[in-house]
Amino acid sequence: MAIPVIDFSKLEGKERAETLAQIDNGCQQWGFFQLVNHGIPVELLERVKKVCTECYRHRAEAFKAETMREYRTEVKKLAEKLMETMEENLGLEKGTFKNQFTGNGEHEPFFGTKVSHYPPCPRLDLVELGLRPHTDAGGVILLFQDDRVGGLQILKDGEWVDVQPLANAIVINTGDQIEVVSNGRYKSVWHRVLATGNGNRRSVASFYNPSVKAVICPASATAVDETTGAYPEFLFGDYMDVYVKQKYMPKEPRFEAVKAIN
């Protein structure tokens, strides 16, 4: 069992409908998938690898470099294009996700990039996890992971499935807010990172999240079945206040807790 790998460039050709269906399946059935031919130049990805390595090796302030600014610009564009494909699959108006995330343009979405470094673990008999199981609080997460050292796993049908390293791919996962706006059609899923003794693992994760002042709720067009009303309307900032205390707990109590705030 392996998470889907999708050629994003085929959205622009004769295979658009098939590619949209693959993305829909990835969001519905997996909550994770890998994009190849996503439009971010390979040359830029190679520079990002180098910058990240040098930063940890020399304790440099490398993340102020132009390389990371270029990368963030490209990844943000990819996130917004991906959300447009989700809207098309869900039958939503173009811009639905961005409008919710920005309060119809009154606020800026939060877009952040985090670089993680997982050194090899010398005692795997004592340490199993580099990062505990959790779902992500926000919107769309775009991960440029190490292409040699694995460790990322997702929970699928009760089994932990490896997200295999794939050179120059971008791993996509849908966060809790995508689940809410889609009214549960798209799911955020549990994932974790295993400790490894096979070398240093690099992880560059970018998060396209709502503004803390944004009001999040199911889009009206997604209210199509008996789950309608299962998700509350809330301020994303209130949700984050709950999330930081309950990150490693099931998400359903978080929705209940934020409902009680309003």
C-alpha positions as CSV (number, residue, x, y, z in Angstrom):
1,M,0.0,0.0,0.0
2,A,1.4,3.4,-1.0
3,I,0.1,6.9,-1.1
4,P,-0.8,8.3,-4.5
5,V,1.8,9.9,-6.7
6,I,0.2,12.5,-9.1
7,D,1.7,14.2,-12.1
8,F,0.4,17.8,-11.6
9,S,1.5,19.0,-15.0
10,K,-1.3,16.8,-16.6
11,L,-3.9,19.3,-15.2
12,E,-3.1,21.5,-18.2
13,G,-3.6,18.8,-20.9
14,K,-6.0,16.2,-22.2
15,E,-5.7,14.2,-18.9
16,R,-7.1,17.1,-16.8
17,A,-10.3,15.2,-15.8
18,E,-8.3,12.1,-14.8
19,T,-5.8,14.2,-12.8
20,L,-8.6,16.0,-11.0
21,A,-10.1,12.6,-10.0
22,Q,-6.7,11.5,-8.7
23,I,-6.4,14.6,-6.5
24,D,-10.0,14.1,-5.3
25,N,-9.1,10.5,-4.4
26,G,-5.9,11.6,-2.7
27,C,-7.9,14.1,-0.5
28,Q,-10.8,11.8,0.2
29,Q,-9.2,8.4,0.7
30,W,-5.7,9.3,1.9
31,G,-5.4,12.9,3.1
32,F,-1.8,12.6,1.7
33,F,-0.4,12.4,-1.8
34,Q,2.8,13.3,-3.6
35,L,3.0,15.8,-6.5
36,V,5.6,15.4,-9.3
37,N,6.0,17.9,-12.1
38,H,4.5,20.5,-9.9
39,G,6.1,23.5,-11.5
40,I,8.7,24.3,-8.8
41,P,12.1,24.3,-10.7
42,V,14.4,21.5,-9.8
43,E,17.3,23.9,-9.7
44,L,15.5,25.9,-7.0
45,L,14.8,22.7,-5.0
46,E,18.5,21.8,-5.2
47,R,19.4,25.2,-3.8
48,V,16.9,24.7,-1.0
49,K,18.6,21.4,-0.1
50,K,22.0,23.1,0.0
51,V,20.8,26.1,2.1
52,C,19.1,23.8,4.7
53,T,22.2,21.6,5.0
54,E,24.5,24.6,5.4
55,C,22.3,26.2,8.0
56,Y,22.4,23.2,10.3
57,R,26.0,22.4,9.6
58,H,27.3,26.0,10.2
59,R,24.5,27.4,12.4
60,A,24.1,30.1,9.7
61,E,21.2,32.5,9.3
62,A,20.6,30.8,6.0
63,F,16.8,31.2,6.1
64,K,17.1,34.9,5.4
65,A,18.6,34.0,2.0
66,E,17.0,34.8,-1.3
67,T,16.7,31.1,-2.0
68,M,14.1,30.5,0.7
69,R,12.1,33.6,-0.3
70,E,12.0,32.2,-3.9
71,Y,11.0,28.8,-2.6
72,R,8.2,30.2,-0.4
73,T,6.8,32.2,-3.3
74,E,6.7,29.1,-5.5
75,V,5.2,26.9,-2.8
76,K,2.5,29.5,-2.0
77,K,1.4,29.6,-5.6
78,L,1.3,25.8,-5.7
79,A,-0.9,25.8,-2.6
80,E,-3.4,28.2,-4.1
81,K,-3.5,26.4,-7.4
82,L,-4.1,23.1,-5.5
83,M,-6.9,24.6,-3.5
84,E,-8.6,25.7,-6.8
85,T,-8.5,22.1,-7.9
86,M,-10.1,21.0,-4.6
87,E,-12.8,23.7,-5.1
88,E,-13.5,22.3,-8.6
89,N,-13.8,18.8,-7.3
90,L,-16.1,19.8,-4.5
91,G,-18.3,21.9,-6.7
92,L,-17.4,25.1,-4.9
93,E,-16.9,28.6,-6.3
94,K,-13.3,29.5,-7.2
95,G,-11.7,31.2,-4.3
96,T,-13.9,29.6,-1.6
97,F,-10.9,28.4,0.5
98,K,-8.9,31.6,0.1
99,N,-12.0,33.7,0.9
100,Q,-12.6,31.8,4.1
101,F,-9.0,31.8,5.1
102,T,-8.7,35.6,4.6
103,G,-12.1,36.8,5.8
104,N,-13.1,37.7,2.2
105,G,-9.8,39.5,1.7
106,E,-9.9,41.5,5.0
107,H,-6.9,39.6,6.4
108,E,-3.8,37.8,5.1
109,P,-3.6,34.0,5.2
110,F,-0.9,32.7,7.4
111,F,1.9,31.1,5.3
112,G,4.9,29.8,7.2
113,T,7.8,27.5,6.4
114,K,9.5,25.3,9.0
115,V,12.7,23.4,8.4
116,S,13.3,20.3,10.6
117,H,16.4,18.3,11.0
118,Y,16.2,14.7,12.4
119,P,19.7,13.4,13.2
120,P,20.3,9.7,13.3
121,C,19.2,8.0,16.5
122,P,22.0,5.9,18.1
123,R,19.6,4.0,20.3
124,L,16.6,2.9,18.3
125,D,15.9,0.3,21.0
126,L,15.0,3.2,23.3
127,V,13.4,5.7,20.9
128,E,10.7,4.9,18.4
129,L,9.4,8.3,17.3
130,G,10.9,11.5,16.0
131,L,7.5,13.2,16.0
132,R,4.4,11.8,17.7
133,P,1.1,11.1,15.8
134,H,-1.1,14.1,15.1
135,T,-3.2,15.8,12.5
136,D,-2.3,19.3,11.3
137,A,-4.4,22.2,12.4
138,G,-4.4,24.3,9.3
139,G,-5.2,24.2,5.6
140,V,-2.8,22.8,3.1
141,I,0.6,21.5,4.1
142,L,3.3,21.2,1.4
143,L,6.4,19.1,2.4
144,F,9.7,18.9,0.6
145,Q,11.1,15.9,2.4
146,D,14.5,14.2,2.3
147,D,14.9,12.2,-0.9
148,R,17.1,9.5,0.8
149,V,16.1,9.2,4.4
150,G,12.5,8.2,5.1
151,G,10.5,8.0,8.4
152,L,7.2,9.8,7.6
153,Q,4.2,7.6,8.0
154,I,0.4,8.1,7.7
155,L,-2.4,6.1,9.4
156,K,-4.5,4.4,6.7
157,D,-7.2,1.8,7.6
158,G,-5.6,1.1,10.9
159,E,-2.1,0.6,9.4
160,W,0.9,2.9,9.3
161,V,2.0,3.5,5.7
162,D,5.4,4.8,4.7
163,V,5.6,8.0,2.7
164,Q,8.5,6.9,0.5
165,P,11.1,9.5,-0.3
166,L,10.7,10.6,-4.0
167,A,13.2,13.0,-5.5
168,N,11.9,16.5,-6.1
169,A,8.3,15.6,-5.2
170,I,6.2,17.7,-2.9
171,V,4.1,15.8,-0.4
172,I,0.7,17.3,0.2
173,N,-1.5,16.8,3.2
174,T,-4.9,18.3,4.1
175,G,-5.3,19.9,7.5
176,D,-8.2,20.2,9.9
177,Q,-9.5,23.3,8.2
178,I,-9.8,21.6,4.8
179,E,-11.9,19.0,6.5
180,V,-14.2,21.6,8.0
181,V,-14.7,23.6,4.8
182,S,-15.3,20.4,2.8
183,N,-17.8,19.3,5.5
184,G,-15.8,16.1,6.0
185,R,-15.4,15.0,2.4
186,Y,-11.7,15.6,2.7
187,K,-10.0,14.4,5.9
188,S,-7.0,15.4,7.9
189,V,-5.2,12.2,8.8
190,W,-2.9,11.1,11.6
191,H,0.8,11.1,10.7
192,R,4.1,10.6,12.5
193,V,7.8,10.5,12.0
194,L,9.9,7.5,13.0
195,A,13.3,7.8,14.5
196,T,15.9,6.4,12.2
197,G,19.5,5.4,12.4
198,N,20.2,5.7,8.7
199,G,21.3,9.3,8.5
200,N,20.1,12.9,8.8
201,R,16.6,13.6,7.6
202,R,15.7,17.0,6.2
203,S,12.1,18.2,6.2
204,V,10.9,21.5,4.7
205,A,7.2,22.0,5.6
206,S,5.1,24.9,4.4
207,F,1.7,25.7,5.9
208,Y,-1.0,27.6,4.1
209,N,-3.3,28.4,7.0
210,P,-6.2,30.8,7.7
211,S,-5.7,34.1,9.4
212,V,-6.3,33.8,13.1
213,K,-9.2,36.3,12.5
214,A,-10.8,34.1,9.8
215,V,-14.2,32.5,10.4
216,I,-14.1,28.9,9.3
217,C,-17.2,26.8,8.6
218,P,-18.4,24.2,6.1
219,A,-19.0,25.7,2.7
220,S,-22.8,25.6,1.9
221,A,-22.2,23.7,-1.3
222,T,-20.7,20.8,0.6
223,A,-23.8,20.3,2.8
224,V,-24.9,17.2,0.8
225,D,-25.5,14.4,3.4
226,E,-26.3,13.5,6.9
227,T,-23.0,14.9,8.2
228,T,-24.3,18.4,7.6
229,G,-23.8,20.4,10.8
230,A,-21.1,18.1,12.2
231,Y,-18.6,20.9,12.1
232,P,-19.0,24.2,14.0
233,E,-18.3,27.7,12.9
234,F,-15.4,29.2,14.7
235,L,-12.5,31.7,14.6
236,F,-9.3,30.0,13.5
237,G,-7.5,31.8,16.3
238,D,-9.8,30.1,18.8
239,Y,-9.2,26.7,17.2
240,M,-5.4,27.2,17.5
241,D,-5.8,28.0,21.2
242,V,-7.4,24.6,21.6
243,Y,-5.0,22.8,19.2
244,V,-1.8,23.8,21.1
245,K,-3.2,22.1,24.2
246,Q,-4.6,19.0,22.3
247,K,-2.3,18.6,19.3
248,Y,-1.6,14.9,20.0
249,M,-5.2,14.0,20.9
250,P,-8.1,13.1,18.6
251,K,-9.4,16.0,16.6
252,E,-13.1,15.5,17.3
253,P,-12.8,16.8,20.9
254,R,-11.1,19.9,19.5
255,F,-14.1,20.6,17.3
256,E,-16.3,20.2,20.4
257,A,-14.1,22.4,22.5
258,V,-14.1,25.3,19.9
259,K,-17.8,25.0,19.5
260,A,-18.2,25.6,23.3
261,I,-16.2,28.9,22.9
262,N,-18.8,30.4,20.5
